[in-house]
């Protein structure tokens, strides 16, 4: 069974079963990707996305529950929970929002994020983005 990923990678799955082996078959540059890369390098793609207006100090104060799983410095000790220290602020905010709004489902995350305001999310994202990803 073959799949063509949207990121340009083509992989082969042996039956698509858990534990099957995937083989990278090469990077494929399509015309749209080449155009996007060209626009990005020339600066014609528009302004870069600005980081949100989160307050890292406020986020540190709100991160108590998060640290139970993700660690006080955003570095988890359990491989089931991701390290979130040093992630991009916009990415973190988008993922927390997706959990809160039910767009991304994870039964263990929903109770912790369901009552967060947009400002809480921006503050938490700013805090974890400000941390070093490795000790």
LINRAGI-V596408 format. One record per residue. N is the residue number from 1. RES is the residue in one small letter. SS is DSSP state (H for helix, E for strand, - for the rest). PHI is phi in whole degrees, -180 to 180 (999 if undefined). NEAR is the number of other ideal C-beta (glycine too) atoms within 12 Angstrom. Layout:
n=[N	N]
res=[RES	RES]
ss=[SS	SS]
phi=[PHI	PHI]
near=[NEAR	NEAR]
This chain:
n=[1	2	3	4	5	6	7	8	9	10	11	12	13	14	15	16	17	18	19	20	21	22	23	24	25	26	27	28	29	30	31	32	33	34	35	36	37	38	39	40	41	42	43	44	45	46	47	48	49	50	51	52	53	54	55	56	57	58	59	60	61	62	63	64	65	66	67	68	69	70	71	72	73	74	75	76	77	78	79	80	81	82	83	84	85	86	87	88	89	90	91	92	93	94	95	96	97	98	99	100	101	102	103	104	105	106	107	108	109	110	111	112	113	114	115	116	117	118	119	120	121	122	123	124	125	126	127	128	129	130	131	132	133	134	135]
res=[x	x	x	x	x	x	x	x	x	x	x	x	x	x	x	x	x	x	x	x	x	x	x	x	x	x	x	x	x	x	x	x	x	x	x	x	x	x	x	x	x	x	x	x	x	x	x	x	x	x	x	x	x	x	x	x	x	x	x	x	x	x	x	x	x	x	x	x	x	x	x	x	x	x	x	x	x	x	x	x	x	x	x	x	x	x	x	x	x	x	x	x	x	x	x	x	x	x	x	x	x	x	x	x	x	x	x	x	x	x	x	x	x	x	x	x	x	x	x	x	x	x	x	x	x	x	x	x	x	x	x	x	x	x	x]
ss=[-	E	E	E	-	-	-	-	E	E	E	E	E	-	-	-	-	-	-	-	-	E	E	E	E	E	E	-	-	-	H	H	H	H	H	H	H	H	H	H	H	H	-	-	-	-	-	-	-	-	-	-	-	-	-	H	H	H	H	H	H	H	-	H	H	H	H	H	H	H	-	-	-	-	-	-	-	-	-	-	-	-	-	-	-	-	-	-	H	H	H	H	H	H	H	H	H	H	H	H	H	-	-	-	-	-	H	H	H	H	H	H	H	-	-	-	-	H	H	H	H	H	H	H	H	H	H	H	H	H	-	-	-	-	-]
phi=[999	-117	-126	-116	-75	-72	-87	99	-89	-114	-126	-114	-113	-80	80	69	-89	-57	86	-71	-92	-110	-123	-74	-113	113	-86	-120	-86	-91	-60	-67	-67	-64	-64	-62	-63	-65	-66	-66	-75	-93	84	-87	-81	104	-69	-67	-71	-78	-68	-70	-89	-90	-108	-61	-64	-67	-63	-60	-70	-95	-90	-56	-68	-62	-68	-61	-106	-90	84	-64	-108	77	-113	-73	-96	-108	-66	-77	-110	-75	-75	-117	-66	80	-70	-65	-58	-64	-65	-59	-61	-64	-70	-64	-62	-63	-63	-61	-86	81	-74	-123	-102	-153	-59	-79	-88	-53	-62	-82	-109	-62	-105	-75	-83	-60	-68	-58	-64	-63	-66	-63	-64	-65	-62	-68	-68	-80	-84	-75	-70	-135	-70]
near=[14	15	18	16	18	11	14	20	19	20	21	19	19	15	12	14	10	9	9	14	13	20	15	15	16	13	13	18	15	16	11	13	17	15	15	17	16	15	14	15	11	11	10	12	14	11	8	10	13	11	20	26	18	32	23	25	14	21	34	23	17	29	36	15	20	37	26	16	25	31	22	21	23	33	25	21	16	13	9	12	20	25	25	34	28	22	28	23	32	22	20	38	35	22	26	43	27	19	27	26	18	14	15	16	13	21	12	17	28	19	15	26	32	19	13	27	18	19	20	28	37	29	31	44	41	32	36	40	32	28	30	14	19	10	12]
